[in-house]
Amino acid sequence: MDNLTKIGLFGGTFDPVHIAHLAIAELAAEQLELTKVLFIPAWVAPHKTDRVDAAKRSVARIKMLELAISGNEKFEVCDIEINRKGASYTIDTLEQLRQTISGEIFLLIGSDNYLTFNSWREPEKIHKLATVAVYNRPGSRIDKVVPPFIMLEGPQMDITSTWIRERVRAGKRVRYFLPEEVERYIIENKIYY
């Protein structure tokens, strides 16, 4: 990749990926003029409580992401953290990707993560490797960020993967909250039941 490349890194468990994830990635690609957005599913997110379940569903999470982004040439799934296994720390991923990406990297995070960013592993080093772009999430809305962070604009969508999993377990419909192909995959493979 050349120096004109602008890559957005969007990490998370994506368990499952839903329309808010996709909308945020689309807004970031537009506002930051990104060449590509890499969706990076975590093997195990250090701050999540359902860590083991997410790791067990790693193959399904990648498949759901692939289904969700199919047809969008700017979106791509990157399985670097799944392949590495263990706790997924942003600094490790950035250092590994920096070996192949010579252009500008933007790390996309939610406002909830912005508020706890200083507790992350090596936050100063993260800033040296990437520009951190923040989008507002319900429950942690902020009006502005302190540089070197930058702010993304867009509506807040109060949809979470946890909420979708709970609805599926309760036998409720999740239509319109995630791509149709992802909903079909969840039903056909009895994920979250």
C-alpha positions in Angstrom: 0.0 0.0 0.0 1.3 3.4 -0.9 1.6 6.6 1.2 -1.7 7.9 -0.2 -3.5 5.1 1.4 -5.9 6.0 4.3 -7.0 3.0 6.2 -9.7 2.9 9.0 -9.4 0.2 11.6 -12.6 -0.7 13.2 -12.2 -3.2 16.0 -14.8 -5.0 18.1 -16.3 -8.3 18.9 -19.0 -7.9 16.2 -21.1 -10.6 17.9 -23.1 -10.0 15.7 -22.3 -7.2 13.4 -25.3 -4.8 13.1 -26.5 -1.8 11.2 -25.0 0.7 13.6 -21.5 -0.8 13.0 -22.0 -0.5 9.3 -23.3 3.0 9.4 -20.4 4.2 11.6 -17.9 2.6 9.1 -19.6 4.3 6.2 -19.7 7.7 7.9 -16.0 7.3 8.8 -15.0 6.3 5.3 -16.8 9.4 3.9 -15.7 11.9 6.5 -12.0 10.8 6.6 -11.9 10.0 2.9 -10.7 6.5 3.7 -9.4 4.1 1.0 -10.5 1.1 3.1 -12.1 0.2 6.4 -10.8 -2.9 8.0 -13.3 -4.6 10.3 -11.1 -6.4 12.9 -13.0 -8.9 15.1 -11.3 -9.5 18.4 -10.4 -13.0 19.5 -11.0 -11.9 23.1 -11.7 -8.3 24.0 -10.0 -7.6 27.3 -12.9 -5.4 28.6 -15.8 -7.7 27.7 -17.5 -10.0 30.1 -18.6 -12.7 27.6 -15.0 -13.3 26.4 -15.1 -17.0 26.1 -18.3 -17.2 24.1 -17.0 -14.6 21.6 -13.8 -16.6 21.1 -15.9 -19.8 20.5 -17.9 -18.0 17.9 -14.9 -16.5 16.0 -15.6 -18.4 12.8 -19.3 -17.3 12.9 -18.3 -13.7 13.6 -16.0 -13.6 10.6 -18.7 -15.1 8.4 -21.3 -12.7 9.6 -18.9 -9.8 8.9 -18.2 -11.1 5.4 -21.9 -11.4 4.7 -22.6 -7.9 6.1 -20.0 -6.1 4.0 -20.4 -8.0 0.8 -20.6 -5.6 -2.1 -18.9 -2.7 -0.4 -15.5 -2.4 -2.0 -14.2 -0.1 0.8 -15.0 -2.6 3.5 -12.8 -5.6 4.3 -12.5 -8.2 7.1 -9.1 -8.5 8.7 -8.7 -11.6 10.9 -5.4 -10.6 12.4 -6.6 -10.7 16.0 -8.6 -14.0 15.5 -5.4 -15.6 14.1 -3.2 -14.2 16.9 -5.7 -15.5 19.6 -5.4 -14.4 23.2 -6.5 -11.0 24.5 -6.7 -8.5 21.6 -4.9 -5.3 22.5 -5.1 -2.4 20.0 -1.4 -1.6 20.3 -0.4 -5.1 19.2 -2.7 -5.0 16.2 -1.4 -1.5 15.2 2.2 -2.6 15.5 1.6 -5.7 13.3 -0.4 -3.8 10.7 2.1 -1.0 10.6 4.5 -3.5 9.0 2.3 -3.7 5.9 0.5 -0.3 5.8 2.7 2.6 4.9 -0.1 5.2 4.5 -2.2 6.9 7.2 -4.1 4.8 9.7 -7.2 6.0 11.5 -8.4 4.0 14.6 -12.2 4.2 14.9 -13.4 4.1 18.5 -16.6 4.9 20.3 -17.1 7.7 22.8 -17.3 5.1 25.6 -13.7 4.0 24.7 -12.6 7.6 24.4 -13.5 8.1 28.0 -11.4 5.2 29.1 -8.6 5.5 26.5 -5.9 6.4 29.0 -6.4 3.0 30.7 -5.6 1.2 27.5 -2.3 -0.6 27.0 0.3 2.0 25.7 -2.1 4.8 24.7 0.7 7.2 23.8 2.2 4.7 21.4 -1.3 4.2 19.8 -1.4 7.9 19.1 2.0 7.7 17.4 0.8 4.9 15.1 -2.7 6.1 14.2 -5.0 9.1 14.3 -7.8 8.2 16.7 -11.3 9.1 15.5 -14.2 9.1 17.9 -17.9 8.6 17.2 -20.6 9.1 19.8 -22.4 6.2 21.3 -25.6 6.3 23.4 -24.8 6.5 27.1 -21.5 8.2 26.6 -22.2 11.2 24.5 -19.5 13.8 24.3 -19.5 17.3 22.7 -15.9 17.4 21.7 -12.6 15.6 22.0 -9.2 16.8 23.1 -6.5 16.7 20.3 -4.9 14.6 19.0 -8.2 12.8 19.0 -10.6 13.8 16.2 -14.4 13.7 16.2 -16.7 12.0 13.7 -20.2 13.3 13.1 -23.3 11.3 12.7 -26.5 10.1 14.5 -26.3 7.8 17.5 -28.0 4.4 17.0 -28.9 2.7 20.2 -28.3 -0.8 19.0 -25.9 -3.2 20.7 -24.8 -6.7 19.9 -25.8 -7.8 23.4 -29.3 -6.5 22.8 -29.5 -8.4 19.6 -28.3 -11.7 21.2 -30.8 -11.3 24.0 -33.7 -10.8 21.5 -32.6 -13.9 19.5 -32.4 -16.0 22.7 -35.9 -14.8 23.6 -37.2 -15.8 20.2 -37.8 -12.2 19.1 -37.2 -10.9 15.6 -34.1 -8.9 14.8 -35.1 -7.9 11.3 -33.9 -4.4 10.2 -31.4 -4.3 13.0 -28.8 -6.2 11.1 -28.3 -7.1 7.4 -30.8 -9.7 6.1 -28.0 -12.1 5.2 -26.6 -11.9 8.8 -30.1 -12.6 10.3 -30.5 -15.5 7.9 -27.1 -16.9 8.9 -27.9 -16.6 12.6 -31.3 -18.4 12.2 -29.9 -21.2 9.9 -26.9 -21.9 12.2 -28.9 -21.5 15.4 -26.3 -18.9 16.8 -27.2 -17.4 20.2 -30.1 -19.9 20.8 
